Amino acid sequence: MLGVLVGLLCATTWATGSILIRDLSRRLDPFTLNAPRSLVGGLSMLVLALATGRGDGYASITWQRAALLLASVWVGGGIGDILYVRSIVQIGVSRAFPIASIYPAFTLLLGMVFLQDRVGADTVVGLVLVLVGVILVGRPSAPTRAEPQPSAGKWGVVLALLAGLCWAASAVLIAPGASGLDSIMVASFRVPALSLVLWGVVAARGTASQLRALSRREWVILIVGGFIGWGLGSMLFVLSVALLGPTRSAVLTSTAPLFALPLSVIFLRERVTWAMAAGTVLTVVGVVLVA
């Protein structure tokens, strides 16, 4: 029971972190937005690892493991999250989140190709439900002057799908790299490494001035969102995997879109149609079957 609660709390933190960055994603480019968020999350994971006596585990990270771990976080947390932030700007959280959250289905497909995973009837049904859910969620609503142009909406769906694909590739890459290593220690290695790259991009592009222009309230949102989404969320995910195993943990954390949908309506006042709501439910059910 404790593992189930932890998994659902993890899904809630991911949904909450996504809601918090919606407005900031319109003001900051994805690199500048994710650099401080990953720094907050990475430092929190690093402090956790050192405080719990996991520092000696870093010596077991060989260069081969390091290459896989770094590639996984740069593909998933770097490219994937940047694509996801751009999709939020295009189509909103209530549509981008459930579309990108089909990454377990992509993970299974990549596993079939590269890891020779077996596919059962429930997997086929799950993939069909995921496909139908994505179509429903991605359908444009009746156009109004305030809504994006149809082309922008289509690109938003594509960006969200590509983000999910990057997250799936990250999961496939991390499997051999993290095998046999402590998961908290691995997380404390990956997230700070991503933060260094993102800050390098910010420095090279000279966009740090965007951060200096933020108000105190926006900085609080940025820091809290980074801690919740990248710090607390990562910690809860690691704990849920330890308590339930990766498969059951993935099933529970994939329910995040169900938490994001009502939050986006309550706090962001996004318009959600019955098709989008039904698509979200079908997407989650499909992911559960696939996982």
N, C-alpha and C positions, 0 to 999 in steps of 0.2 A: 504493500500500500504506500509506503514512504517513497519508493521509486517512482510510482505513478504520479504522486503529487509533485515530486521534483521535476519530472518530465513535463508536466503541464505548466509548472512555474517557469521552466525554461522557455516554453512556447510563448508564454505571456510576456516575458522579458524581450524576446525577439520582436513580438508585435508592438510592444510599447516603444522600443527603440526606433522602430521604423516610423511610427506615428510622430515621434518627437522631432525627427529630422526633416519632416515634410516641408515646412516653411523655410528652413535653412537651406534646403536643397535648391530652392529657387534663387537664393542669393549667392551661394558659394558654388564654385565648380567642384566636381566630385573629389578631386585630389585634395583640395584645400579643406573640404568638409571632412573627409575621412582621416586626414593626417592627425589632428588632435583627438579625434574619437578613438583611433587605434592606439594612440599614445596612452590615453587614460586606461583603456582596456588592457593594453600590454603591460603597463606598470602594475596594475592591480593583480594580474596573473603572476607577474614576476615576484611581487611581494608575497603572494600566497605560497608560491613554490619555495622561496627561501625561508619563510616563516615556518613552514611545515617540514623543514629538513630535507628538501629534495634537491639541494644544490649539487650534491655529489653525482647526481644522475646525468649532468651535462657531459661528463667525461665519456659516457657511453654513446654519444652521438658521433658516429663516424662521418667522414666527408660524403660517403654515398647516402647515408641517412639524411644528412644536412641538406644535400642537394634536393632530395625528394620532398622534405619538409618545407624547404623554402619555395620550391616550385609550386607546391600545393597551396601555400598561403598567398603567393603572388597571383596565381591564377584565380583562386576562389575569393580571397579577401581583397585582392587588388583589382584585377580586371572585372571579376564578377560583381563586386559591390559597386564599382563605378558604373557599370552598365545598369545595375539595379537603381541607383540614384537617378540616373538619366531617365529611366522608365517611369519613376515616380513623377518627375516633372511633366512627362508627356501624358500619362493616363491616370495618375493619382494612386494612392496607397491601396485603396479598396480593390483595384484591378491588378496593379503590378505585383502585389504581394502573393496572392494565390497563384498567379501564373508562374512566377519565379520559384514558388515553393513546390513545384513538381520535380525538383531536382532529384529526389529519391528514385523517380521513374527513369530519369536520365542515367542515374548511377547504375541502376540495374541493367540498362541497355549497354552501357560501357563495360559492365562486368561480364555480360554475355560475350562481348567481342574480345576483350583482353584477358578475362579471368575464366572463361568457359563456364559461367554460372548456368545452372539448369533453370528452365522456365516451365512453370506449371500453369494449369487452367486459371487459377486465381490471379496469376500475374497478367495473363492476357485480358481478363475481365477488368483488372485494375487499370491497365494501360488504356483500354477503351473508355473507361469512365474519366480518366485524366484528360484524354483528348476531347471528349464532349465537354468537360468542365472548362477547359481552356477556351474552346469555341464560344461557350456561353459568356464567360467572363470578358473575353476579348471583343465581343460584339459591340459596335458603337451604339450609343443611345441616340435618341432623337437630337439632331444637331441644333445648337443654339448659338447666339453670338458670343456667349461667354465661354463656350467649350473650344478645345483645340480643333484645328482643321483635321479632316478625316485622315490625311496622310500622316499627320503627327501621331494620331491615335494608333495607326497601324505600326508605325515605327516604335511606339511605346511597347506594344505587345511583343514585337521582335526583340527589342532590347531586354525585356523581362525574360523571354525564353532563353536568350543567349546568356543572361546572368545565371539562370538555373543550370544551363549546360556547363558553365564554368565552375559552379559549385559542385556539380557531379564529378567533373574532372579532378577537382581538388580532393574529393573523397577517395577517388581511385588512386591518386598519387600518394596520399598520406598513408594508405593501408600498409604497404611494405616499409615505409619510412618510420612509422611509429610502432611497428610490431615489436612487442616485448618491452617497450619503454613506458614509463609512467606518463599517463595522459595529461596530468596537470603540468608536469615539467615540459612536456612537448608543447603544450599551449603557451607556456611562458617563454618558449624559444621562438615560436612562429609569429605571434602577434607583434612583439617588439621589432622583429626583423622586417615585418611589413611596414610598421610605422616609420622606420628609418628610410625605407625606399620612398614612401609617400612624402615625407618631409624633404627628401632630396629633390623630388619633382616640384614641390612647392617653391623651394629655394631657386631651382633652375628657371622656373617660369616667373618668379618674382610676384607671386600672388599672396604673399604673407600679409600685404596691406589690407586684403579683404578681411582677415581675422582681426586686425587692429581696429577696423571700422565697426565691429560688432558691439552691441550694447551689453551692459552687465547681464541683463536678463537672457540675452541670446548666448552669452558665454556659459551661463548656468545650464541652459538647455543643452548646449553642446557637450559640456562635461558630464552632466547627468546621463544624457543619451549614450555617451561613450562608455560610461561605467556600466549602465544597464545592458546595452546591446553587446559590447565587446568584452566587458569584464565579468559582470554577474552572469550574463547569459552563457558565456563560455564555461564558467565554473559550474553552473547548474547542469550544463550538457555533459561535462566530464563526470559529475556525480551521478547523473542519471544512467550513463553508460556503465559505470561501476556497479550500480545497483541492479540494473535490468538487462545489461548486455546491449550491444549496438543495435540489434534489430528492433527490439521493443522500444528502445530509446528513440530511434528514428521515427517510429510510428507515432509516438506521443508528441515529439517536438514538431512533427509535420502538421499538427493541428493549429499552428500559429496563425494561418489565415483566418480561422474562425474567430480568433481573438481580435485580429486586426480589423475585420469588417465592421463590427459594432463600434470599435474605438474610432475608426475613421469617420463614422456617421455622427457619433456623439461630439467628438472634439474638433474634427476638421470640417464637419458639415458637408461631407462629400455625398453626392447623390448616388444611391445604390438601387438598382432595379431588381425585380424578381429574378430575371435571368442571371444577373451577377451573383445574387445570393445563392441560387440553385447551382450555378457553376462552381462557386466556392465549395459548397457541400460535396458536390460530385468529385471535385479535384481532391479534396481531403480523403474521401472514401476510397478513391482510386489509389492514392499514395499509400494508404493503409494496406490495401490488398497487395500492392507491389512490394511493399516493405516486408 
